[in-house]
Protein backbone atom coordinates (compact mmCIF):
# COMPACT_ATOMS: atom_id res chain seq x y z
CA UNK A 1 0.00 0.00 0.00
CA UNK A 2 1.21 3.52 -0.76
CA UNK A 3 2.48 5.82 1.96
CA UNK A 4 -0.75 7.53 3.03
CA UNK A 5 0.72 10.60 4.72
CA UNK A 6 2.42 13.54 3.12
CA UNK A 7 3.66 16.98 4.07
CA UNK A 8 1.88 19.62 1.99
CA UNK A 9 3.89 22.28 0.21
CA UNK A 10 3.04 25.70 1.60
CA UNK A 11 1.30 27.99 -0.86
CA UNK A 12 -0.09 31.46 -0.25
CA UNK A 13 -2.88 31.58 -2.83
CA UNK A 14 -3.79 35.21 -2.12
CA UNK A 15 -0.18 36.26 -2.66
CA UNK A 16 -0.06 34.24 -5.87
CA UNK A 17 -3.24 35.93 -7.15
CA UNK A 18 -1.93 39.36 -6.25
CA UNK A 19 1.29 38.81 -8.22
CA UNK A 20 -0.37 37.01 -11.12
CA UNK A 21 -3.08 39.66 -11.35
CA UNK A 22 -0.48 42.10 -12.63
CA UNK A 23 0.09 40.02 -15.77
CA UNK A 24 -1.78 41.06 -18.90
CA UNK A 25 -4.88 38.94 -19.52
CA UNK A 26 -4.64 37.04 -16.23
CA UNK A 27 -7.78 38.48 -14.63
CA UNK A 28 -10.00 37.61 -17.60
CA UNK A 29 -8.55 34.11 -17.93
CA UNK A 30 -8.89 33.49 -14.19
CA UNK A 31 -12.49 34.69 -14.14
CA UNK A 32 -13.38 32.40 -17.05
CA UNK A 33 -12.16 29.41 -15.01
CA UNK A 34 -13.48 30.61 -11.64
CA UNK A 35 -15.62 27.54 -10.94
CA UNK A 36 -12.80 25.19 -11.94
CA UNK A 37 -10.38 26.97 -9.61
CA UNK A 38 -12.93 26.78 -6.78
CA UNK A 39 -13.35 23.04 -7.37
CA UNK A 40 -9.60 22.45 -7.46
CA UNK A 41 -9.17 24.44 -4.24
CA UNK A 42 -11.87 22.33 -2.54
CA UNK A 43 -10.28 19.10 -3.75
CA UNK A 44 -6.80 20.06 -2.58
CA UNK A 45 -8.13 21.24 0.79
CA UNK A 46 -10.03 17.98 1.30
CA UNK A 47 -6.98 15.89 0.45
CA UNK A 48 -4.79 18.01 2.73
CA UNK A 49 -7.27 17.66 5.63
CA UNK A 50 -6.88 13.88 5.60
CA UNK A 51 -3.16 14.02 4.85
CA UNK A 52 -3.22 11.87 1.74
CA UNK A 53 -0.77 12.03 -1.15
CA UNK A 54 -1.92 11.89 -4.76
CA UNK A 55 -0.51 8.37 -4.86
CA UNK A 56 -2.65 7.31 -1.90
CA UNK A 57 -5.82 8.82 -3.39
CA UNK A 58 -5.03 7.11 -6.69
CA UNK A 59 -4.64 3.76 -4.93
CA UNK A 60 -7.96 4.18 -3.10
CA UNK A 61 -9.70 5.15 -6.35
CA UNK A 62 -8.02 2.39 -8.36
CA UNK A 63 -6.27 4.78 -10.75
CA UNK A 64 -2.87 6.40 -11.24
CA UNK A 65 -1.13 9.37 -9.64
CA UNK A 66 -1.04 11.12 -13.02
CA UNK A 67 -4.83 10.77 -13.29
CA UNK A 68 -5.21 12.42 -9.87
CA UNK A 69 -2.79 15.15 -10.90
CA UNK A 70 -4.90 15.86 -14.00
CA UNK A 71 -8.08 15.75 -11.92
CA UNK A 72 -6.72 18.37 -9.52
CA UNK A 73 -5.44 20.60 -12.33
CA UNK A 74 -7.52 23.51 -13.62
CA UNK A 75 -8.53 23.72 -17.24
CA UNK A 76 -7.18 20.31 -18.29
CA UNK A 77 -10.48 18.48 -18.56
CA UNK A 78 -13.95 18.25 -17.04
CA UNK A 79 -14.23 15.28 -14.67
CA UNK A 80 -17.42 13.21 -14.58
CA UNK A 81 -19.71 13.16 -11.57
CA UNK A 82 -18.74 9.53 -11.02
CA UNK A 83 -15.06 10.49 -10.83
CA UNK A 84 -15.78 13.39 -8.46
CA UNK A 85 -17.82 11.07 -6.23
CA UNK A 86 -14.95 8.55 -6.13
CA UNK A 87 -12.46 11.32 -5.28
CA UNK A 88 -14.74 12.65 -2.54
CA UNK A 89 -15.08 9.17 -1.05
CA UNK A 90 -11.30 8.64 -1.22
CA UNK A 91 -10.70 11.80 0.84
CA UNK A 92 -13.43 11.03 3.37
CA UNK A 93 -16.10 13.35 1.97
CA UNK A 94 -19.33 13.23 0.04
CA UNK A 95 -19.99 15.27 -3.08
CA UNK A 96 -22.51 18.07 -2.82
CA UNK A 97 -23.60 20.04 -5.88
CA UNK A 98 -25.72 23.18 -5.71
CA UNK A 99 -27.38 25.54 -8.12
CA UNK A 100 -26.95 29.02 -6.70
CA UNK A 101 -29.16 31.79 -8.10
CA UNK A 102 -27.16 34.55 -9.74
CA UNK A 103 -27.34 38.01 -8.31
CA UNK A 104 -28.58 40.46 -10.93
CA UNK A 105 -25.87 42.85 -12.05
CA UNK A 106 -26.62 46.46 -11.24
N, C-alpha and C positions, 0 to 999 in steps of 0.2 A: 504494500500500500504506500502511496506517496506520503511525503512529509506534509502533514496537515497544517502546520503553523508556519507563519512567515512574519517578517518584520516589514511593515509598509514603508515605502519611501515617502518622506515628507514632501508635501506639495501645498503651496499657498495659492489656491485657485484665484482668490481676489487679486492678489499681486500679479499673477499671470495675466488675468483679464485686463488689468490696468495697463500693463506694458504692451500687451498685444493690441489693445484698443487704439494705440497710436499708429498702427500700421494701416496703410491705405486699403480700404475694402474689407477690413476685418469685421467691423461692426455689422455690416449688412450680411456677410457670410455667416457670422455667429447667430444672428437673429433668425436666419433662414433654417438653421439647424437647432433652434432653441429646445424643442421637445426631445430631440435625440441627445443633446448634451445633458438635459435633466435626467433622462433615463440612464445614461452612462454614469452620471454622478450617483444616482440611487443604487445602481448595481455595484459600483466600487465601494460605496459606503456599507452596503449589506455584507459584502465579502470581507471587508476590513473588520466589521463588528464581530464576525465569527472567527477571524484570524486564519482564513483559508487562502492558500496560494491558488493561482490559476490552474496549476497541475492537479491540486486536490479537487477543485470544483470539476475539472474535466473528468477525473476518475469517477466521481460520484455520478456525473451525468452520462458516463459511458462515451466520452468523446475525447478530443485532443486538446492540449494546451493552446495550440494555434487557433482552434475553433473558439475557445473562450476569449482569447486575445481579440479576435475579429468581432465577437459578440459585444465586448466591452468598448470597442472602438466606435467613434462617431463618424457617420457618413459612409461607412464601408458597405453596409447592407441593412436590410430591414428584417429583423428576426421574426419568426412566427410566434404566435401565442403559445404553442406547444413548447417551443424552445425557451421562451421566457418563463413559463410555468416550471419547467425542469430546473432552470437556473435558480429561480426563487426557492424551490424545494431544496436544492443543493446547499443554499446558504441559510437555511432555516427560516424561510419566509413563505408567505403566500402572495400571489400576484393579485393586485387590485387595480382595476381600470375604471376611470371615471370620465364622464363627459361633463365638462365645466362650461356653463354658459359664458359667452364672451361679453365683456363690458363694452357697451357702445362707445365709440370714439367721439369725443366732443369736438 
